[in-house]
Amino acid sequence: MRRALLSVTDKSGLVEFAKRLDAFGVELVSTGGTSKALRDAGLTVRDISDLTGFPEMLDGRVKTLHPKVHGGILHIRENAEHVAAVNEHGIEPIDMVVVNLYAFAKTASRPGVSFGDVIENIDIGGPSMVRSAAKNFRDVAIVTDVDDYELIANEMEANEGGLSLATRWMLAKKAFATTAAYDTGIANALESMEAPVMDEHAPSHFGASEEFPSALRLNFPLAQTLRYGENPHQAAALYTDGSGKGIANGKQLQGKELSFNNLVDLDACWELVREFSETAVAIIKHTNPCGAATGGNVLQAYRNALAADPVSAFGGVIGINREVDAEAAEEIAKLFVEAIVAPKFTPEAIERFSAKKNLRLVEIVSGSAPRVIKQISGGVLLQDADRAMAHAGDWKVMTERNPSAEEETALEFAWKVCKHVKSNAIIYARTHEGHGQTVGIGAGQMSRVDAAKFGAMKATLPLEGCVAASDAFFPFADGLEAVSNAGATAVVQPGGSVRDQEVIDAANRLGLAMVFTGMRHFRHG
C-alpha cells in the first residue's frame, strides 16, 4: 500500500484509521472536510487537487471525477500496457480508497426537505470511486464501512502493510452492495416525488408519480441471522428498513434470541392492538388471536383477553399498546408466554419479568410499512397495507332492528379484531365491564359456516347475547343461521353478496340486528 485516497461523510474512526495507515508509510490523499479533519489531527495530507492538478469546483460537485484519480485506481498493475499508459500521463497509483457516501436517505426522509437538498445529496464522485476500486479489487482495497477499519489495519500489521486477496474480494462485494443500496434509495425517493417545475412543453405525464414503481427495488440491510426459520431445517435471517420503527427494529430488553416465528407473531399482535385508541391486549398463537380485549388499564385488558381462551394462550405471544406496569407484569408472569411487545415497560415491570430468563421483552416504536410484499414462485406480489377501517358511524343498518348501543360497541370491537384473523373468519365478542372482549374466534376455515361453528366451539365464555363479525359477506343464509344458533344477537359484515337479501331476510326472521360496512378484510397470509 503506497497511497490511499480518503473521502468520507461519516468521519467516525477516521483519524485513528488514518494514523495507522500513516504508520505503514501510506501517503494520504484527501478531499474537503475529510482533509481538514485529518490535518486537524496532525496528519500530513495531500490535497486531491495536488494529485489531479485541477481544483475542486462547482461547489464540490467536481473534485474526484478525473483521469488521474480513476486511472490511478483502475489500471491493472500486471498489465504492461496499462502501466505504460499511466506512466506516460503522470498518473500515480492509488492502492486504497476509503469512501462512505453522502447521507442521501437521511436527507430525503427529513420532513419538509426541499427538492434542491435532495438533489444535492446525491453523491456522484463517491460511488464512481467505489465502483472503480471494487472492479479492480485484485490491485486496490475499497473500504466503505467504518466497522472494517480495525480489521483492515490489524491485517496490514500482520501482513507487512498488505491485504490478502480474500479480504480485498470481501471488501469489493460489500462495496458493490453499498452502491446498489445507495442507488436504490435514490431511485425510490425520486420515484415518489413530483417534478419541481412543470415545463409548458413537457408531455402531460411528465412528473406524475406512478401508483406502483416500474421496478421493485428493495434495500433492507441484514440485522441478524436467526437460529432457524419456521422449522429447524430452514435457515433464516432478519433484515430491517432502518427506520427504527416496527417489530424488526424493536429493542429487546431480555430473554432468548427472537425466533422467526416469534417475530411473525409479534408483528401480528402489534398490528392488532394498534387498531385501538383505548388500552388493548392481544394474545396470539400462529398469527391468530386466541384472545383480545380492551380495558381501563393493562391489567384489566390482559385478564379479559386471557379469559377468552386461557388454554390456547399457553406459549403464546402478547401485544400491548400501552406501557406495562408492575401490577400487570405480576399477573402476566403467571402465564408461560414466549414474548411480549409493548411501547414501554416500567423498571418495576422489567424487574418482575426478570425472573423469567427466557421471556423475550420487546419495546417498539410504532410504525408499519405502507405496502405489503409477498413472494410467490417466479415473482412477488405488492399491495397497499390494509389500513382502512369502516367505523360504526359509516355502517348501514340492513335489518328491521337496529343494534343497541351496547351491541354497537361490541360490534365495532369485533370488527377491528376480525380484520386481523385469518380468513375465513368469524369473531364472537361482547362488552364486559364496559370494554370489548372476544368470546370465540373461528379462524382460517375453508367454509364460513365452519368458521361460525368453530368459533362457537372454541368459546369458554358465555355466547348468549354476544355479537358476531364476519370478515367477508355471508354467501348463504346458513352461515348467519349458525351465528344466531350460537347465541349472537347482532352481526357486522361487509355485504356485497348476490344473496344479500336472502341473508337480510334470515336476519329479520331470527330477530338479529345486522349492519353492512361495505368493506372486506380478507387476510390470506
C-alpha positions as CSV (number, residue, x, y, z in Angstrom):
1,M,0.0,0.0,0.0
2,R,1.7,3.2,-1.2
3,R,-1.2,5.6,-1.5
4,A,-4.7,5.8,-0.1
5,L,-7.5,8.2,-1.1
6,L,-9.9,9.1,1.8
7,S,-13.2,11.0,1.2
8,V,-15.9,10.2,3.8
9,T,-19.1,11.7,5.1
10,D,-19.1,9.7,8.3
11,K,-15.9,10.6,10.0
12,S,-16.2,8.3,13.0
13,G,-13.0,6.3,13.4
14,L,-11.4,8.1,10.5
15,V,-8.4,9.7,12.3
16,E,-7.4,6.6,14.2
17,F,-7.5,4.5,10.9
18,A,-5.6,7.2,9.0
19,K,-2.9,7.3,11.7
20,R,-2.4,3.5,11.4
21,L,-2.2,3.9,7.6
22,D,0.3,6.6,8.0
23,A,2.4,4.4,10.3
24,F,2.7,1.9,7.4
25,G,4.1,4.7,5.2
26,V,0.9,5.1,3.2
27,E,0.5,8.5,1.6
28,L,-2.8,10.1,2.5
29,V,-4.7,11.9,-0.3
30,S,-8.0,13.5,0.7
31,T,-10.7,16.0,-0.1
32,G,-12.6,18.9,1.5
33,G,-13.8,18.2,5.0
34,T,-12.0,14.9,5.3
35,S,-8.7,16.6,4.5
36,K,-9.4,19.2,7.2
37,A,-10.3,16.6,9.8
38,L,-7.0,14.7,9.1
39,R,-4.9,17.9,9.2
40,D,-6.5,19.0,12.4
41,A,-5.4,15.7,13.9
42,G,-1.8,16.4,13.0
43,L,-1.5,14.2,9.9
44,T,0.2,15.0,6.7
45,V,-2.3,15.0,3.9
46,R,-2.0,15.7,0.2
47,D,-5.0,17.5,-1.4
48,I,-6.8,15.8,-4.3
49,S,-6.2,18.9,-6.3
50,D,-2.5,18.4,-6.0
51,L,-2.9,14.9,-7.3
52,T,-5.0,15.9,-10.3
53,G,-3.6,19.3,-11.0
54,F,-7.1,20.6,-11.1
55,P,-9.0,22.5,-8.4
56,E,-12.2,21.3,-6.7
57,M,-15.1,23.2,-8.4
58,L,-18.8,23.7,-8.8
59,D,-19.5,23.7,-5.0
60,G,-17.7,20.4,-4.7
61,R,-19.7,18.6,-7.4
62,V,-16.4,18.0,-9.3
63,K,-13.3,17.0,-7.3
64,T,-12.5,13.3,-7.9
65,L,-14.0,12.9,-11.4
66,H,-10.6,13.0,-13.1
67,P,-8.4,10.5,-15.1
68,K,-5.6,10.9,-12.5
69,V,-8.0,9.5,-9.9
70,H,-9.7,6.8,-11.8
71,G,-6.6,5.9,-13.8
72,G,-4.7,5.6,-10.6
73,I,-7.4,3.3,-9.3
74,L,-8.4,1.2,-12.3
75,H,-5.1,0.4,-14.0
76,I,-4.1,-3.3,-13.8
77,R,-0.7,-3.5,-12.2
78,E,0.3,-6.6,-14.1
79,N,-0.8,-5.2,-17.5
80,A,2.3,-3.7,-19.2
81,E,0.2,-1.5,-21.5
82,H,-1.8,-0.1,-18.5
83,V,1.4,0.6,-16.6
84,A,2.9,2.3,-19.7
85,A,-0.2,4.4,-20.1
86,V,-0.4,5.7,-16.6
87,N,3.4,6.4,-16.6
88,E,3.0,8.4,-19.9
89,H,0.3,10.6,-18.4
90,G,1.9,11.0,-15.0
91,I,-0.9,9.1,-13.2
92,E,0.1,7.9,-9.7
93,P,-1.2,4.5,-8.4
94,I,-4.0,4.6,-5.7
95,D,-3.9,1.4,-3.8
96,M,-6.7,2.0,-1.3
97,V,-9.9,4.0,-1.5
98,V,-11.7,4.9,1.7
99,V,-15.2,6.3,0.9
100,N,-18.6,6.5,2.6
101,L,-21.3,8.3,0.8
102,Y,-23.5,11.4,1.3
103,A,-26.3,10.6,3.7
104,F,-29.0,10.7,1.0
105,A,-31.6,8.5,2.7
106,K,-31.4,10.6,5.9
107,T,-31.8,13.8,3.9
108,A,-34.6,12.6,1.7
109,S,-36.6,11.3,4.6
110,R,-36.4,14.6,6.5
111,P,-39.9,16.2,6.9
112,G,-40.3,19.2,4.6
113,V,-37.0,18.6,2.8
114,S,-36.6,20.7,-0.4
115,F,-36.2,19.2,-3.8
116,G,-32.9,21.0,-4.1
117,D,-31.5,19.5,-0.9
118,V,-32.5,16.0,-2.1
119,I,-30.7,16.5,-5.5
120,E,-27.6,18.0,-3.9
121,N,-27.2,15.0,-1.6
122,I,-26.9,12.6,-4.5
123,D,-23.2,11.6,-4.3
124,I,-21.6,11.3,-7.7
125,G,-17.8,11.1,-7.2
126,G,-18.1,8.7,-4.2
127,P,-20.0,5.9,-6.0
128,S,-17.7,6.3,-9.0
129,M,-14.6,5.8,-7.0
130,V,-16.2,2.9,-5.1
131,R,-17.1,1.1,-8.3
132,S,-13.7,1.7,-9.8
133,A,-11.9,0.4,-6.8
134,A,-14.2,-2.6,-6.4
135,K,-13.9,-3.5,-10.0
136,N,-10.1,-3.5,-9.7
137,F,-10.1,-5.4,-6.3
138,R,-7.1,-7.5,-7.3
139,D,-4.9,-4.4,-7.0
140,V,-6.9,-2.0,-4.9
141,A,-8.7,-2.2,-1.5
142,I,-12.0,-0.4,-1.3
143,V,-13.2,0.5,2.2
144,T,-16.8,1.6,2.6
145,D,-17.7,0.5,6.1
146,V,-16.2,2.2,9.2
147,D,-16.7,-1.1,11.1
148,D,-14.0,-2.6,8.8
149,Y,-11.2,-0.1,9.8
150,E,-9.8,-2.1,12.6
151,L,-10.0,-5.4,10.8
152,I,-8.1,-3.9,7.8
153,A,-5.5,-2.2,10.0
154,N,-4.9,-5.4,12.0
155,E,-4.4,-7.4,8.9
156,M,-2.0,-4.9,7.5
157,E,0.0,-5.0,10.7
158,A,0.2,-8.8,10.4
159,N,1.0,-8.7,6.7
160,E,3.7,-6.1,6.3
161,G,1.3,-3.4,5.2
162,G,-0.6,-5.5,2.7
163,L,-4.1,-7.1,2.4
164,S,-4.9,-10.6,1.2
165,L,-6.8,-11.1,-2.0
166,A,-9.6,-12.7,0.0
167,T,-10.0,-9.6,2.1
168,R,-10.0,-7.3,-0.9
169,W,-12.6,-9.6,-2.5
170,M,-14.8,-9.4,0.6
171,L,-14.4,-5.6,0.6
172,A,-15.3,-5.4,-3.1
173,K,-18.5,-7.4,-2.6
174,K,-19.5,-5.1,0.2
175,A,-18.7,-2.0,-1.9
176,F,-21.0,-3.1,-4.8
177,A,-23.7,-3.9,-2.3
178,T,-23.2,-0.4,-0.9
179,T,-23.6,1.4,-4.3
180,A,-26.6,-0.8,-5.2
181,A,-28.3,0.1,-1.9
182,Y,-27.5,3.8,-2.4
183,D,-28.9,3.9,-5.9
184,T,-32.0,2.0,-4.8
185,G,-32.6,4.7,-2.1
186,I,-32.2,7.4,-4.7
187,A,-34.5,5.8,-7.3
188,N,-37.2,5.0,-4.7
189,A,-37.1,8.5,-3.2
190,L,-37.2,10.3,-6.6
191,E,-39.9,8.0,-8.0
192,S,-42.2,9.1,-5.3
193,M,-41.6,12.9,-5.9
194,E,-43.3,15.2,-8.3
195,A,-41.2,17.2,-10.7
196,P,-40.2,20.5,-9.1
197,V,-41.2,22.7,-12.1
198,M,-43.6,21.8,-14.9
199,D,-42.4,22.8,-18.3
200,E,-45.2,24.0,-20.6
201,H,-43.7,21.9,-23.4
202,A,-43.4,18.7,-21.3
203,P,-45.7,15.8,-22.1
204,S,-48.8,15.6,-19.9
205,H,-47.4,12.6,-17.9
206,F,-44.2,14.4,-17.1
207,G,-43.6,14.4,-13.3
208,A,-46.5,12.2,-12.5
209,S,-45.9,9.6,-9.7
210,E,-46.9,6.1,-10.6
211,E,-49.2,4.2,-8.2
212,F,-46.6,1.4,-8.2
213,P,-42.9,1.6,-9.1
214,S,-41.9,0.5,-12.5
215,A,-39.4,-1.8,-10.8
216,L,-39.5,-3.1,-7.2
217,R,-36.2,-2.2,-5.6
218,L,-35.6,-3.3,-2.1
219,N,-33.0,-2.1,0.3
220,F,-33.1,-3.9,3.7
221,P,-29.7,-4.3,5.5
222,L,-29.1,-7.5,7.3
223,A,-29.9,-7.1,11.0
224,Q,-29.1,-10.6,12.2
225,T,-29.2,-14.3,11.3
226,L,-31.8,-16.3,13.2
227,R,-31.4,-19.8,14.7
228,Y,-33.7,-21.1,12.0
229,G,-36.9,-20.3,10.2
230,E,-40.4,-21.6,10.7
231,N,-38.9,-25.1,11.2
232,P,-35.4,-26.2,12.3
233,H,-34.3,-27.3,8.8
234,Q,-35.0,-23.8,7.3
235,A,-32.3,-21.1,7.6
236,A,-33.5,-17.6,8.2
237,A,-32.4,-14.0,8.8
238,L,-33.9,-10.7,9.7
239,Y,-33.5,-7.6,7.5
240,T,-34.6,-4.1,8.6
241,D,-35.7,-0.9,6.8
242,G,-33.5,1.2,9.1
243,S,-36.5,3.3,10.2
244,G,-36.1,2.5,13.9
245,K,-39.8,1.6,13.9
246,G,-41.8,-1.6,13.9
247,I,-41.1,-5.1,15.1
248,A,-37.9,-5.6,13.0
249,N,-36.4,-2.5,14.7
250,G,-37.7,-3.2,18.2
251,K,-35.4,-3.1,21.2
252,Q,-35.2,-6.5,23.0
253,L,-34.8,-5.9,26.7
254,Q,-34.3,-9.5,27.9
255,G,-34.9,-13.2,27.0
256,K,-33.7,-15.7,24.4
257,E,-32.9,-14.7,20.9
258,L,-36.1,-13.9,18.9
259,S,-37.0,-16.6,16.5
260,F,-38.6,-16.3,13.0
261,N,-42.0,-17.4,14.4
262,N,-41.7,-15.0,17.4
263,L,-41.1,-12.1,15.0
264,V,-44.1,-13.1,12.8
265,D,-46.4,-13.5,15.8
266,L,-45.2,-10.3,17.5
267,D,-45.9,-8.4,14.3
268,A,-49.4,-9.9,14.1
269,C,-50.3,-9.0,17.7
270,W,-48.8,-5.5,17.5
271,E,-50.8,-4.7,14.3
272,L,-54.0,-5.8,16.1
273,V,-53.6,-3.8,19.3
274,R,-52.6,-0.6,17.4
275,E,-56.1,-0.6,15.9
276,F,-57.4,0.6,19.3
277,S,-57.1,4.1,20.8
278,E,-58.1,2.6,24.2
279,T,-55.8,0.2,26.2
280,A,-55.8,-3.1,24.3
281,V,-54.1,-6.6,24.7
282,A,-53.9,-9.4,22.2
283,I,-52.7,-12.9,22.8
284,I,-51.5,-14.5,19.6
285,K,-50.8,-18.1,18.5
286,H,-49.7,-18.8,15.0
287,T,-50.6,-15.3,13.9
288,N,-54.2,-15.6,15.0
289,P,-55.6,-14.2,18.3
290,C,-56.8,-16.6,20.8
291,G,-58.0,-13.7,22.9
292,A,-58.2,-9.9,22.6
293,A,-59.7,-7.3,24.8
294,T,-59.7,-3.7,25.8
295,G,-59.7,-2.3,29.3
296,G,-59.4,0.6,31.7
297,N,-55.8,-0.4,32.2
298,V,-53.3,-3.1,31.0
299,L,-54.1,-5.5,33.9
300,Q,-57.9,-5.4,33.1
301,A,-57.4,-5.7,29.4
302,Y,-55.0,-8.7,29.9
303,R,-57.3,-10.5,32.2
304,N,-60.2,-10.1,29.7
305,A,-58.0,-11.3,26.8
306,L,-56.8,-14.3,28.7
307,A,-60.3,-15.3,29.8
308,A,-61.4,-15.7,26.2
309,D,-59.2,-18.8,25.7
310,P,-56.8,-19.5,28.6
311,V,-55.8,-22.9,27.2
312,S,-54.6,-21.6,23.8
313,A,-52.9,-18.7,25.4
314,F,-50.2,-21.0,26.9
315,G,-47.0,-20.5,25.0
316,G,-48.4,-17.5,23.0
317,V,-47.1,-14.0,22.2
318,I,-48.7,-10.9,23.8
319,G,-49.1,-7.5,22.3
320,I,-50.0,-4.5,24.5
321,N,-50.5,-0.9,23.2
322,R,-49.6,0.8,26.5
323,E,-46.8,1.0,28.9
324,V,-46.7,-2.2,31.0
325,D,-46.6,-1.5,34.8
326,A,-45.6,-3.8,37.7
327,E,-49.2,-4.8,38.5
328,A,-49.8,-6.1,35.0
329,A,-46.4,-7.7,34.9
330,E,-47.1,-9.6,38.1
331,E,-50.2,-11.1,36.6
332,I,-48.8,-11.8,33.1
333,A,-45.8,-13.5,34.6
334,K,-48.0,-16.3,36.0
335,L,-48.6,-17.5,32.4
336,F,-46.0,-19.1,30.2
337,V,-45.6,-16.9,27.1
338,E,-42.8,-16.7,24.5
339,A,-42.6,-12.9,24.0
340,I,-44.3,-9.6,24.9
341,V,-44.2,-6.4,22.8
342,A,-45.2,-3.0,24.1
343,P,-44.2,0.6,23.6
344,K,-42.7,0.7,27.1
345,F,-42.1,-1.4,30.2
346,T,-41.6,0.4,33.6
347,P,-38.4,-0.5,35.5
348,E,-40.6,-2.3,38.1
349,A,-42.3,-4.4,35.3
350,I,-38.9,-5.4,34.0
351,E,-37.8,-6.4,37.4
352,R,-41.0,-8.6,37.8
353,F,-40.2,-10.3,34.4
354,S,-36.5,-10.7,35.1
355,A,-37.1,-13.9,37.0
356,K,-38.4,-15.5,33.7
357,K,-35.0,-15.5,32.0
358,N,-36.2,-16.9,28.6
359,L,-39.1,-14.5,28.3
360,R,-38.5,-12.0,25.5
361,L,-39.5,-8.4,26.1
362,V,-39.5,-6.1,23.2
363,E,-40.1,-2.3,23.2
364,I,-41.3,-0.9,20.0
365,V,-41.7,2.5,18.3
366,S,-45.0,2.3,16.4
367,G,-44.7,2.1,12.7
368,S,-45.9,0.0,9.8
369,A,-45.0,-0.5,6.2
370,P,-47.3,1.3,3.8
371,R,-47.2,-1.7,1.4
372,V,-47.1,-5.4,1.9
373,I,-44.8,-7.7,-0.1
374,K,-45.5,-11.4,-0.6
375,Q,-43.2,-13.7,-2.5
376,I,-44.7,-16.3,-4.9
377,S,-42.8,-18.7,-7.2
378,G,-41.4,-16.6,-10.1
379,G,-42.0,-13.2,-8.5
380,V,-43.6,-11.1,-5.8
381,L,-46.9,-9.5,-5.1
382,L,-47.2,-5.9,-3.8
383,Q,-50.2,-4.4,-2.3
384,D,-51.2,-1.5,-0.1
385,A,-51.3,-2.4,3.6
386,D,-54.9,-2.8,4.9
387,R,-55.0,0.4,6.9
388,A,-58.6,1.4,6.2
389,M,-61.3,0.7,8.8
390,A,-65.1,1.4,8.4
391,H,-66.4,2.7,11.7
392,A,-69.9,2.4,13.2
393,G,-70.9,5.9,12.1
394,D,-70.4,4.8,8.5
395,W,-72.2,1.4,8.7
396,K,-75.6,0.8,7.1
397,V,-78.3,-1.0,9.2
398,M,-79.9,-3.6,6.9
399,T,-82.4,-5.2,9.3
400,E,-85.7,-4.2,10.9
401,R,-84.0,-4.0,14.2
402,N,-81.2,-1.5,14.9
403,P,-78.3,-2.7,17.2
404,S,-78.5,-1.4,20.7
405,A,-75.8,1.0,22.0
406,E,-74.1,-1.9,23.8
407,E,-74.3,-4.1,20.7
408,E,-72.8,-1.4,18.5
409,T,-69.9,-1.0,20.9
410,A,-69.3,-4.8,20.8
411,L,-69.7,-4.9,17.0
412,E,-67.1,-2.2,16.5
413,F,-64.6,-4.0,18.7
414,A,-65.3,-7.4,16.9
415,W,-64.9,-5.7,13.5
416,K,-61.4,-4.4,14.4
417,V,-60.3,-7.8,15.7
418,C,-61.8,-9.6,12.7
419,K,-59.5,-7.7,10.4
420,H,-56.5,-9.4,12.0
421,V,-57.8,-13.0,11.9
422,K,-57.0,-15.4,9.0
423,S,-59.9,-15.8,6.6
424,N,-62.5,-17.2,6.6
425,A,-63.0,-15.6,10.0
426,I,-65.9,-15.3,12.4
427,I,-65.5,-13.4,15.7
428,Y,-67.8,-13.6,18.6
429,A,-67.4,-10.7,21.1
430,R,-69.2,-8.9,23.9
431,T,-68.8,-5.9,26.1
432,H,-67.5,-6.7,29.6
433,E,-67.4,-4.1,32.3
434,G,-67.7,-1.5,29.5
435,H,-64.9,-2.8,27.4
436,G,-64.6,-5.1,24.4
437,Q,-63.7,-8.8,24.8
438,T,-63.5,-11.7,22.3
439,V,-65.7,-14.7,23.3
440,G,-64.9,-17.2,20.4
441,I,-62.7,-17.0,17.3
442,G,-63.2,-19.1,14.2
443,A,-60.1,-18.6,12.1
444,G,-58.8,-19.8,8.8
445,Q,-61.6,-22.1,7.8
446,M,-62.4,-23.1,4.3
447,S,-66.2,-22.7,4.9
448,R,-67.7,-19.6,6.5
449,V,-70.3,-21.9,8.2
450,D,-67.4,-24.0,9.6
451,A,-65.8,-20.8,10.8
452,A,-69.0,-19.8,12.7
453,K,-69.3,-23.3,14.2
454,F,-65.6,-23.4,15.1
455,G,-65.7,-20.0,16.8
456,A,-68.6,-21.1,18.9
457,M,-66.9,-24.4,19.8
458,K,-63.8,-22.5,21.0
459,A,-65.8,-20.3,23.3
460,T,-65.2,-20.7,27.0
461,L,-67.2,-17.6,27.9
462,P,-71.0,-17.4,27.6
463,L,-72.1,-16.9,23.9
464,E,-75.6,-15.9,24.7
465,G,-76.2,-12.2,23.9
466,C,-72.8,-11.8,22.1
467,V,-72.3,-10.2,18.7
468,A,-70.5,-11.6,15.7
469,A,-68.3,-10.2,13.0
470,S,-67.5,-11.8,9.6
471,D,-64.5,-10.6,7.6
472,A,-66.4,-11.1,4.3
473,F,-70.1,-11.4,3.2
474,F,-72.2,-14.4,4.0
475,P,-72.8,-16.1,0.6
476,F,-75.8,-18.0,2.0
477,A,-78.1,-17.7,5.0
478,D,-76.7,-20.9,6.6
479,G,-73.6,-19.0,8.0
480,L,-75.8,-16.4,9.6
481,E,-78.1,-19.1,11.0
482,A,-75.1,-20.8,12.6
483,V,-74.1,-17.5,14.2
484,S,-77.6,-17.0,15.5
485,N,-77.8,-20.6,16.8
486,A,-74.5,-19.9,18.7
487,G,-76.2,-17.1,20.7
488,A,-75.3,-13.9,18.7
489,T,-77.9,-11.1,18.7
490,A,-76.2,-8.7,16.2
491,V,-73.9,-9.1,13.3
492,V,-71.4,-6.9,11.3
493,Q,-70.3,-8.0,7.8
494,P,-69.3,-6.2,4.6
495,G,-72.2,-7.2,2.5
496,G,-71.9,-7.4,-1.3
497,S,-73.3,-11.0,-2.0
498,V,-75.8,-11.6,-4.7
499,R,-77.8,-13.3,-2.0
500,D,-77.6,-10.3,0.4
501,Q,-81.4,-10.1,0.5
502,E,-81.8,-13.7,1.4
503,V,-79.3,-13.2,4.3
504,I,-81.1,-10.0,5.4
505,D,-84.5,-11.8,5.4
506,A,-82.9,-14.6,7.5
507,A,-81.6,-12.0,10.0
508,N,-85.1,-10.4,10.3
509,R,-86.7,-13.8,10.8
510,L,-84.1,-14.6,13.5
511,G,-84.6,-11.2,15.2
512,L,-80.9,-10.2,14.6
513,A,-79.7,-6.7,14.1
514,M,-77.3,-6.6,11.1
515,V,-75.1,-3.9,9.7
516,F,-73.1,-3.7,6.5
517,T,-69.7,-2.0,6.4
518,G,-69.1,-2.0,2.7
519,M,-65.5,-3.0,3.3
520,R,-64.0,-6.5,3.3
521,H,-60.9,-7.6,5.3
522,F,-59.6,-10.8,3.9
523,R,-56.4,-12.0,5.5
524,H,-54.8,-14.8,3.5
525,G,-51.4,-14.8,4.9
